[in-house]
Amino acid sequence: MGCSKLDLTIPQDYVEALDRLVEEGLYIDRGAIIREALRDHFRQKGIEPFCNEGAEKNKPRMHVETKEIMDMLKETKSIMDDFMQHLINIDNRLKKVESQIS
């Protein structure tokens, strides 16, 4: 699918709302938000190729960016869990040493 660039005039409130979503990290840029909104609108209206009547219709959609972020968060959580276990082990060893000294 090719792409075209469009100039778009929208109310300032819309621009500020788009920017907030980007700042919150929910979207990579304004264009991603607008593309998602258009895809949703086309699906709702039954416009092909955005409207699949099969399994895709009920399948949850994720932006590539969102999936990548979720994968990164899972990996970060795993690293943090390992680090926390390491700190607990250190704390237990320190308590053991303190009890031996006392």
PyMOL CGO cylinders between C-alpha atoms (Angstrom):
from pymol import cmd
from pymol.cgo import CYLINDER

trace = [
    CYLINDER, 0.00, 0.00, 0.00, 1.44, 3.35, -1.05, 0.3, 1, 1, 1, 1, 1, 1,
    CYLINDER, 1.44, 3.35, -1.05, 1.29, 6.48, 1.04, 0.3, 1, 1, 1, 1, 1, 1,
    CYLINDER, 1.29, 6.48, 1.04, 0.32, 10.05, 0.32, 0.3, 1, 1, 1, 1, 1, 1,
    CYLINDER, 0.32, 10.05, 0.32, 0.96, 13.16, 2.34, 0.3, 1, 1, 1, 1, 1, 1,
    CYLINDER, 0.96, 13.16, 2.34, -2.00, 15.39, 3.18, 0.3, 1, 1, 1, 1, 1, 1,
    CYLINDER, -2.00, 15.39, 3.18, -2.19, 18.87, 4.64, 0.3, 1, 1, 1, 1, 1, 1,
    CYLINDER, -2.19, 18.87, 4.64, -4.91, 18.97, 7.28, 0.3, 1, 1, 1, 1, 1, 1,
    CYLINDER, -4.91, 18.97, 7.28, -6.51, 21.86, 9.12, 0.3, 1, 1, 1, 1, 1, 1,
    CYLINDER, -6.51, 21.86, 9.12, -8.05, 20.90, 12.47, 0.3, 1, 1, 1, 1, 1, 1,
    CYLINDER, -8.05, 20.90, 12.47, -9.02, 22.82, 15.62, 0.3, 1, 1, 1, 1, 1, 1,
    CYLINDER, -9.02, 22.82, 15.62, -6.20, 23.64, 18.04, 0.3, 1, 1, 1, 1, 1, 1,
    CYLINDER, -6.20, 23.64, 18.04, -7.94, 21.59, 20.76, 0.3, 1, 1, 1, 1, 1, 1,
    CYLINDER, -7.94, 21.59, 20.76, -7.56, 18.50, 18.55, 0.3, 1, 1, 1, 1, 1, 1,
    CYLINDER, -7.56, 18.50, 18.55, -3.86, 19.21, 18.01, 0.3, 1, 1, 1, 1, 1, 1,
    CYLINDER, -3.86, 19.21, 18.01, -3.33, 19.58, 21.76, 0.3, 1, 1, 1, 1, 1, 1,
    CYLINDER, -3.33, 19.58, 21.76, -5.17, 16.31, 22.42, 0.3, 1, 1, 1, 1, 1, 1,
    CYLINDER, -5.17, 16.31, 22.42, -3.05, 14.54, 19.80, 0.3, 1, 1, 1, 1, 1, 1,
    CYLINDER, -3.05, 14.54, 19.80, 0.12, 15.95, 21.36, 0.3, 1, 1, 1, 1, 1, 1,
    CYLINDER, 0.12, 15.95, 21.36, -0.96, 14.77, 24.83, 0.3, 1, 1, 1, 1, 1, 1,
    CYLINDER, -0.96, 14.77, 24.83, -1.40, 11.21, 23.54, 0.3, 1, 1, 1, 1, 1, 1,
    CYLINDER, -1.40, 11.21, 23.54, 2.06, 11.33, 21.97, 0.3, 1, 1, 1, 1, 1, 1,
    CYLINDER, 2.06, 11.33, 21.97, 3.63, 12.83, 25.14, 0.3, 1, 1, 1, 1, 1, 1,
    CYLINDER, 3.63, 12.83, 25.14, 2.02, 10.07, 27.23, 0.3, 1, 1, 1, 1, 1, 1,
    CYLINDER, 2.02, 10.07, 27.23, 3.76, 7.55, 25.02, 0.3, 1, 1, 1, 1, 1, 1,
    CYLINDER, 3.76, 7.55, 25.02, 0.57, 6.00, 23.68, 0.3, 1, 1, 1, 1, 1, 1,
    CYLINDER, 0.57, 6.00, 23.68, 1.50, 6.78, 20.08, 0.3, 1, 1, 1, 1, 1, 1,
    CYLINDER, 1.50, 6.78, 20.08, 4.74, 7.40, 18.25, 0.3, 1, 1, 1, 1, 1, 1,
    CYLINDER, 4.74, 7.40, 18.25, 3.43, 10.56, 16.54, 0.3, 1, 1, 1, 1, 1, 1,
    CYLINDER, 3.43, 10.56, 16.54, 0.27, 12.43, 15.51, 0.3, 1, 1, 1, 1, 1, 1,
    CYLINDER, 0.27, 12.43, 15.51, 0.08, 10.53, 12.23, 0.3, 1, 1, 1, 1, 1, 1,
    CYLINDER, 0.08, 10.53, 12.23, -0.22, 7.18, 14.04, 0.3, 1, 1, 1, 1, 1, 1,
    CYLINDER, -0.22, 7.18, 14.04, -3.27, 8.46, 15.91, 0.3, 1, 1, 1, 1, 1, 1,
    CYLINDER, -3.27, 8.46, 15.91, -4.91, 9.80, 12.78, 0.3, 1, 1, 1, 1, 1, 1,
    CYLINDER, -4.91, 9.80, 12.78, -4.19, 6.59, 10.83, 0.3, 1, 1, 1, 1, 1, 1,
    CYLINDER, -4.19, 6.59, 10.83, -5.75, 4.49, 13.61, 0.3, 1, 1, 1, 1, 1, 1,
    CYLINDER, -5.75, 4.49, 13.61, -8.82, 6.73, 13.74, 0.3, 1, 1, 1, 1, 1, 1,
    CYLINDER, -8.82, 6.73, 13.74, -9.24, 6.44, 9.96, 0.3, 1, 1, 1, 1, 1, 1,
    CYLINDER, -9.24, 6.44, 9.96, -8.83, 2.64, 10.03, 0.3, 1, 1, 1, 1, 1, 1,
    CYLINDER, -8.83, 2.64, 10.03, -11.46, 2.41, 12.78, 0.3, 1, 1, 1, 1, 1, 1,
    CYLINDER, -11.46, 2.41, 12.78, -13.81, 4.66, 10.83, 0.3, 1, 1, 1, 1, 1, 1,
    CYLINDER, -13.81, 4.66, 10.83, -13.35, 2.64, 7.62, 0.3, 1, 1, 1, 1, 1, 1,
    CYLINDER, -13.35, 2.64, 7.62, -13.96, -0.63, 9.48, 0.3, 1, 1, 1, 1, 1, 1,
    CYLINDER, -13.96, -0.63, 9.48, -17.08, 0.78, 11.09, 0.3, 1, 1, 1, 1, 1, 1,
    CYLINDER, -17.08, 0.78, 11.09, -18.40, 1.80, 7.67, 0.3, 1, 1, 1, 1, 1, 1,
    CYLINDER, -18.40, 1.80, 7.67, -17.49, -1.58, 6.15, 0.3, 1, 1, 1, 1, 1, 1,
    CYLINDER, -17.49, -1.58, 6.15, -14.99, -0.12, 3.69, 0.3, 1, 1, 1, 1, 1, 1,
    CYLINDER, -14.99, -0.12, 3.69, -12.57, -2.70, 2.26, 0.3, 1, 1, 1, 1, 1, 1,
    CYLINDER, -12.57, -2.70, 2.26, -9.77, -3.67, 2.88, 0.3, 1, 1, 1, 1, 1, 1,
    CYLINDER, -9.77, -3.67, 2.88, -10.23, -2.48, 6.46, 0.3, 1, 1, 1, 1, 1, 1,
    CYLINDER, -10.23, -2.48, 6.46, -13.33, -4.58, 7.04, 0.3, 1, 1, 1, 1, 1, 1,
    CYLINDER, -13.33, -4.58, 7.04, -12.68, -8.32, 7.51, 0.3, 1, 1, 1, 1, 1, 1,
    CYLINDER, -12.68, -8.32, 7.51, -15.70, -10.42, 8.28, 0.3, 1, 1, 1, 1, 1, 1,
    CYLINDER, -15.70, -10.42, 8.28, -13.55, -13.37, 9.44, 0.3, 1, 1, 1, 1, 1, 1,
    CYLINDER, -13.55, -13.37, 9.44, -11.52, -13.97, 12.55, 0.3, 1, 1, 1, 1, 1, 1,
    CYLINDER, -11.52, -13.97, 12.55, -9.63, -10.72, 12.10, 0.3, 1, 1, 1, 1, 1, 1,
    CYLINDER, -9.63, -10.72, 12.10, -12.78, -8.78, 13.02, 0.3, 1, 1, 1, 1, 1, 1,
    CYLINDER, -12.78, -8.78, 13.02, -12.71, -9.96, 16.64, 0.3, 1, 1, 1, 1, 1, 1,
    CYLINDER, -12.71, -9.96, 16.64, -8.95, -10.15, 16.97, 0.3, 1, 1, 1, 1, 1, 1,
    CYLINDER, -8.95, -10.15, 16.97, -7.57, -7.40, 19.20, 0.3, 1, 1, 1, 1, 1, 1,
    CYLINDER, -7.57, -7.40, 19.20, -5.46, -4.92, 17.23, 0.3, 1, 1, 1, 1, 1, 1,
    CYLINDER, -5.46, -4.92, 17.23, -2.13, -3.59, 18.39, 0.3, 1, 1, 1, 1, 1, 1,
    CYLINDER, -2.13, -3.59, 18.39, 0.13, -1.05, 16.85, 0.3, 1, 1, 1, 1, 1, 1,
    CYLINDER, 0.13, -1.05, 16.85, 3.56, -2.39, 16.14, 0.3, 1, 1, 1, 1, 1, 1,
    CYLINDER, 3.56, -2.39, 16.14, 4.85, 0.33, 18.42, 0.3, 1, 1, 1, 1, 1, 1,
    CYLINDER, 4.85, 0.33, 18.42, 2.51, -0.75, 21.23, 0.3, 1, 1, 1, 1, 1, 1,
    CYLINDER, 2.51, -0.75, 21.23, 3.52, -4.41, 20.89, 0.3, 1, 1, 1, 1, 1, 1,
    CYLINDER, 3.52, -4.41, 20.89, 7.19, -3.46, 20.96, 0.3, 1, 1, 1, 1, 1, 1,
    CYLINDER, 7.19, -3.46, 20.96, 6.62, -1.37, 24.07, 0.3, 1, 1, 1, 1, 1, 1,
    CYLINDER, 6.62, -1.37, 24.07, 4.74, -4.23, 25.75, 0.3, 1, 1, 1, 1, 1, 1,
    CYLINDER, 4.74, -4.23, 25.75, 7.58, -6.65, 24.93, 0.3, 1, 1, 1, 1, 1, 1,
    CYLINDER, 7.58, -6.65, 24.93, 10.11, -4.19, 26.33, 0.3, 1, 1, 1, 1, 1, 1,
    CYLINDER, 10.11, -4.19, 26.33, 8.04, -3.75, 29.50, 0.3, 1, 1, 1, 1, 1, 1,
    CYLINDER, 8.04, -3.75, 29.50, 7.84, -7.53, 29.99, 0.3, 1, 1, 1, 1, 1, 1,
    CYLINDER, 7.84, -7.53, 29.99, 11.58, -7.84, 29.54, 0.3, 1, 1, 1, 1, 1, 1,
    CYLINDER, 11.58, -7.84, 29.54, 12.20, -4.94, 31.93, 0.3, 1, 1, 1, 1, 1, 1,
    CYLINDER, 12.20, -4.94, 31.93, 9.90, -6.53, 34.53, 0.3, 1, 1, 1, 1, 1, 1,
    CYLINDER, 9.90, -6.53, 34.53, 11.80, -9.79, 34.25, 0.3, 1, 1, 1, 1, 1, 1,
    CYLINDER, 11.80, -9.79, 34.25, 15.12, -7.99, 34.74, 0.3, 1, 1, 1, 1, 1, 1,
    CYLINDER, 15.12, -7.99, 34.74, 13.72, -6.05, 37.70, 0.3, 1, 1, 1, 1, 1, 1,
    CYLINDER, 13.72, -6.05, 37.70, 12.34, -9.26, 39.27, 0.3, 1, 1, 1, 1, 1, 1,
    CYLINDER, 12.34, -9.26, 39.27, 15.79, -10.87, 38.97, 0.3, 1, 1, 1, 1, 1, 1,
    CYLINDER, 15.79, -10.87, 38.97, 17.43, -7.76, 40.42, 0.3, 1, 1, 1, 1, 1, 1,
    CYLINDER, 17.43, -7.76, 40.42, 14.95, -7.70, 43.32, 0.3, 1, 1, 1, 1, 1, 1,
    CYLINDER, 14.95, -7.70, 43.32, 15.71, -11.36, 44.08, 0.3, 1, 1, 1, 1, 1, 1,
    CYLINDER, 15.71, -11.36, 44.08, 19.41, -10.52, 44.03, 0.3, 1, 1, 1, 1, 1, 1,
    CYLINDER, 19.41, -10.52, 44.03, 18.83, -7.70, 46.55, 0.3, 1, 1, 1, 1, 1, 1,
    CYLINDER, 18.83, -7.70, 46.55, 16.81, -10.01, 48.78, 0.3, 1, 1, 1, 1, 1, 1,
    CYLINDER, 16.81, -10.01, 48.78, 19.66, -12.54, 48.71, 0.3, 1, 1, 1, 1, 1, 1,
    CYLINDER, 19.66, -12.54, 48.71, 22.16, -9.83, 49.66, 0.3, 1, 1, 1, 1, 1, 1,
    CYLINDER, 22.16, -9.83, 49.66, 19.89, -8.65, 52.47, 0.3, 1, 1, 1, 1, 1, 1,
    CYLINDER, 19.89, -8.65, 52.47, 19.58, -12.21, 53.80, 0.3, 1, 1, 1, 1, 1, 1,
    CYLINDER, 19.58, -12.21, 53.80, 23.37, -12.64, 53.74, 0.3, 1, 1, 1, 1, 1, 1,
    CYLINDER, 23.37, -12.64, 53.74, 23.83, -9.33, 55.57, 0.3, 1, 1, 1, 1, 1, 1,
    CYLINDER, 23.83, -9.33, 55.57, 21.34, -10.38, 58.24, 0.3, 1, 1, 1, 1, 1, 1,
    CYLINDER, 21.34, -10.38, 58.24, 23.19, -13.68, 58.64, 0.3, 1, 1, 1, 1, 1, 1,
    CYLINDER, 23.19, -13.68, 58.64, 26.52, -11.87, 59.04, 0.3, 1, 1, 1, 1, 1, 1,
    CYLINDER, 26.52, -11.87, 59.04, 24.97, -9.40, 61.51, 0.3, 1, 1, 1, 1, 1, 1,
    CYLINDER, 24.97, -9.40, 61.51, 23.60, -12.26, 63.61, 0.3, 1, 1, 1, 1, 1, 1,
    CYLINDER, 23.60, -12.26, 63.61, 27.01, -13.94, 63.66, 0.3, 1, 1, 1, 1, 1, 1,
    CYLINDER, 27.01, -13.94, 63.66, 28.66, -10.71, 64.79, 0.3, 1, 1, 1, 1, 1, 1,
    CYLINDER, 28.66, -10.71, 64.79, 26.15, -10.08, 67.58, 0.3, 1, 1, 1, 1, 1, 1,
]
cmd.load_cgo(trace, "trace")
